[in-house]
Amino acid sequence: MKWLMIFWGGPVLLLTGWYGLSYHDMSFGIFMLTREAHDLVFRVYGRVLGIPPETIPPLVARAMVVDTFVLFGLVALRKRRQIIAWYRQRFGTPAAHTNGGF
């Protein structure tokens, strides 16, 4: 789980940190954190992708949300026995089902 947080959370934190600082032009003397660099990056990506630059940030945010749900869904699938055991311990064993155990 530690490596998951490093390899997933690290790039997410880096990207959102850069976007937030450069969007609000908090450069601290570093060119890549200026609004000019922010606009330049999105103009280049927009030209490469053939779409308007202002449509790129919402697409990236949506992709990050979808990737997060997929990633944590896979983690939940892998750890489902632990999740079920925690649920039963926390809320008690559910009553017997009348629909054949489904």
C-alpha positions, 0 to 999 in steps of 0.5 A, a space after each residue: 500500500 505504501 508503494 501505491 501511495 508513492 506511485 499514484 499519489 506522488 504524480 497526482 500531488 505533483 500535478 495538482 500542486 503545479 497546476 494550482 501554483 501556476 494558475 494563481 501565479 505563485 512562482 517563488 522565482 521559478 519560471 515553471 510556476 508562473 502563469 506564463 509557463 502555465 499558459 505556454 504548457 497548455 497552448 503546446 498541449 492544445 496544439 499537439 492534441 488539436 483542441 482548445 487549450 482551455 479544455 485540457 484541465 477539465 479533461 485531465 481532472 476527469 481522467 484523474 478521477 476515473 483513474 482513482 476510482 479504477 485503482 481503488 476498485 482494484 485494491 478493494 477487489 484484491 482486499 475484499 476478504 479483509 473488507 468483508 471481515 471488517 464489515 462483519 466485525 463492525 456491523 455484525 453478521 448479516 441475517 440469512 438471505 432468502 434469495 439463495 445466498 446472493 
